[in-house]
Amino acid sequence: MNSIRIFAPATVANVACGFDILGFALCSPGDEISIEFNNLHKIILHDNTPYHLPLEAEKNVTAVALQSMLDALKTNQGFTITFLQKIMPGSGVGSSAASSAAGVFGANELLDKPFTRNNLVQFAMQGERIASGSAHADNVAPALLGGFTLVRSYTPLDVISLPSPTIYATVVHPQIEVRTSDSRKILRHEIPIKKAVEQWGNVAGLVTGLFTNDYALIGRSLQDVIVEPVRALLIPEFYTIKQAALDAGALGCSISGSGPSLFALSETEKTAQKVAAAMQQGFTNIGIDNHVFVSPINKEGTRVV
């Protein structure tokens, strides 16, 4: 093959209690790119989306991620990448992660797969460094691997795929922008031990709930006592809309990644649709346009189109 088309899914990071370590993949929306070899020994970018993506290789997350992979291979092979479909930047569902994942996955396919999907995470993380100032993996890992993922360690990188029970995600994206880099700057650098213990318990409970298909335990564990209280200040009427989701039957609700999107998890698609209507109405009531997605967990991850 000389060229290939790739789809990389949107993702929800943190999953309430798992700041920078937990994430899961959605079936839609996502990024779609075409990638092909070129003989110019450099990465060339074209943008067919409405978002005016940076086309300088050193400023584009896809190119930065891909270059880190090429450096590891010690090759100067050139690639031309065309962005065909793009998650809206700043929406809180892994826009930069999908782009980074798509680039390294596509190039890896064309190069006859020198790396496993798990290996590719370390390269896709470098795109996240450009986007947010931090090379975190809680979006790129589920984007590449699918399902729920846990980053057990960053040094060395150790990413674990978790079971994905039948569960549905509702994601509501209010039409406001929250930059990941800005939302990270407002986080506290010191955490009271009492809050840390509570958060650790929730992470352990959520992982256990996924392994045992215990929906009640999953719901009890979708609590963030550290990051959510700070980032909620950036989202109008956050707690009102969160309560509306819970009242509609959601297992839990929190901020997707750095926001402004909110996510909720539900046991059935019917409940997830009710939750979507309730959350949408909450934003409509305060005059904020919004888009909603209801999706099962995407267990495949990034794929060839």
Protein Blocks (a to p, Z undefined) as FASTA:
>chain_A
ZZdcdddddddehjlmlghkaccddfbdcddddddddfkopacdddfbfkopafbfklpm
klmmmmmmmmmnopabdcddddfbdcdehklnopmmmmmmmmmmmmmmmnopaacfklmm
mmmmmmmmmmnopacfklmmmmmngpadddfbfbdcdddddddddddddddddfbdddfk
lmmmmpcfbdcfklmmmmmmmmmmmmmmmmnopaklmmmmmccfklmmmmmmmpghklmm
mmmmmmnopabdcdehjbjadcdddfbfklmmmmmmmmmmmmmmnopacddddddddfkb
padZZ
